[in-house]
Each structure stands twice: as structure tokens, then as C-alpha cells.
Amino acid sequence: QGESGVRYRVRWQDGHETIFSPSAGSVRVLSEEPAQG
């Protein structure tokens, strides 16, 4: 059985790469209220 999940590969300006693979429950979603004018 294969592993499912999300992975993000980031290539930095200096040329090195980092792979982020968040674990379940580690996401924190913030929403911004629209500016009232």
C-alpha cells in the first residue's frame, strides 16, 4: 500500500532544496476578514 500525502519542494535562491511534508493535523489555516472601507 502506497503512502499518500502532500509534499512541497522549495528551491531556495542559493540553490539548495528543502522538502516539506506536513503530518496529519499540523495545518493551521488562518482567514483574514476583508477590509471594511
C-alpha positions as CSV (number, residue, x, y, z in Angstrom):
1,Q,0.0,0.0,0.0
2,G,1.5,3.4,-1.0
3,E,1.9,6.4,1.1
4,S,-0.4,9.3,0.3
5,G,0.2,12.9,1.4
6,V,1.4,16.3,0.3
7,R,5.0,17.2,-0.2
8,Y,6.3,20.6,-1.1
9,R,9.8,21.0,-2.7
10,V,11.3,24.5,-2.3
11,R,14.3,25.6,-4.3
12,W,16.0,28.5,-2.4
13,Q,17.9,31.3,-4.1
14,D,21.2,29.9,-3.1
15,G,20.4,26.7,-5.0
16,H,19.7,24.2,-2.2
17,E,16.3,22.4,-1.9
18,T,14.1,21.6,1.1
19,I,11.2,19.2,1.1
20,F,8.3,19.9,3.5
21,S,5.9,17.0,4.2
22,P,3.5,18.1,6.9
23,S,2.0,15.5,9.2
24,A,-1.7,15.0,9.8
25,G,-3.2,17.7,12.0
26,S,-0.3,20.1,11.6
27,V,-2.0,22.6,9.3
28,R,-3.3,25.8,10.8
29,V,-5.5,27.8,8.5
30,L,-5.9,31.5,9.1
31,S,-8.5,33.5,7.4
32,E,-8.4,37.3,7.1
33,E,-11.5,39.4,7.3
34,P,-11.9,41.6,4.3
35,A,-11.0,45.3,4.9
36,Q,-14.1,47.4,5.5
37,G,-13.9,50.7,3.7
